[in-house]
Amino acid sequence: MSGAAGPLDLLEGQRYVRLTTFRRSGKAVPTTVWFALVEDKAYVFTGANSGKVERIRNDPRVTVTPSNFRGKPTTPGSMEAEARIVESGFAGDRRLPRIPRGARTRLRR
């Protein structure tokens, strides 16, 4: 029995995504990042003071494209999502890999 495809199925089996954030001017800024899937959420790991975190604070809309570690897409599809900043001290979900510092950005679709 097959169920309906979930919004994060595109990311199954992937290790990296090209996360595109947007400057205040609207210009897209793609960055390759490591991520982890936990249930129906994708968590991106990055430094708390990185440019992508600042851009997400200003505009939470992002585009996510599965990619290799150099940012080359590994599938033809991508998805639009909304990002939310979660500080590194966030202990609400202990299934996340331990990251010593920085921010965890949660993507919701």
C-alpha positions in Angstrom: 0.0 0.0 0.0 1.5 3.3 -1.0 0.8 6.6 0.8 0.7 10.0 -0.6 4.0 11.7 -1.2 5.1 14.0 1.6 6.5 17.5 0.9 10.0 16.4 2.1 10.2 13.2 0.0 12.4 15.2 -2.5 15.1 15.2 0.2 15.0 11.5 1.2 18.4 9.9 0.8 20.2 13.3 0.3 22.9 14.8 2.5 23.2 18.3 1.1 20.8 20.9 -0.3 21.3 24.1 -2.2 19.5 26.5 0.1 18.5 29.7 -1.6 17.8 32.7 0.6 16.9 36.2 -0.5 18.5 39.5 0.2 16.4 42.5 1.0 16.7 43.6 -2.6 15.1 40.2 -3.6 18.3 38.8 -5.1 18.6 35.1 -4.6 21.7 33.8 -2.8 22.2 30.0 -3.2 24.4 28.2 -0.6 25.2 24.5 -0.2 24.4 23.2 3.3 24.2 19.9 5.2 20.8 19.0 6.6 19.0 16.3 8.6 15.4 15.1 8.2 13.5 14.6 11.5 9.9 13.4 10.9 8.2 16.1 8.8 11.0 18.7 9.2 14.3 19.4 7.6 17.0 21.0 9.8 19.9 23.0 8.2 23.0 23.5 10.3 25.0 26.7 10.0 26.7 29.4 12.1 24.5 31.8 14.0 26.1 34.8 12.5 26.2 33.6 8.9 24.8 35.6 6.1 22.1 33.0 5.4 20.8 33.3 9.0 20.6 37.1 8.6 18.8 36.8 5.3 16.3 34.3 6.8 15.7 36.7 9.7 14.7 39.4 7.1 12.8 37.1 4.8 12.0 33.5 5.8 11.1 32.2 2.3 13.7 29.8 0.9 14.1 27.5 -2.0 15.6 24.0 -1.3 17.2 21.9 -4.1 18.8 18.5 -3.4 22.5 18.8 -4.4 26.0 17.4 -4.0 28.4 19.1 -1.6 29.4 21.5 -4.3 25.9 22.7 -4.9 25.2 20.8 -8.2 21.6 19.6 -8.2 21.1 15.9 -7.9 17.5 15.9 -8.8 15.5 18.1 -11.3 13.1 19.3 -8.6 13.2 21.9 -5.9 10.7 23.1 -3.3 9.8 26.4 -1.7 9.6 26.5 2.1 9.6 28.9 5.0 12.6 28.8 7.4 12.6 29.4 11.1 15.7 30.1 13.2 16.2 27.7 16.2 19.0 28.6 18.5 21.7 26.0 19.2 20.6 25.5 22.8 17.2 24.2 21.5 16.6 21.0 23.4 13.1 20.3 22.2 14.1 17.6 19.8 16.9 15.3 21.0 16.9 13.3 17.8 18.9 16.1 16.1 22.6 15.6 15.7 24.6 17.4 18.3 26.0 20.7 17.0 28.4 22.5 19.4 27.4 26.0 18.4 25.6 28.0 15.6 22.0 27.9 14.6 19.6 25.2 13.5 17.2 26.5 10.8 14.0 24.6 10.5 12.2 24.5 7.2 8.5 24.1 7.1 6.4 23.4 4.0 
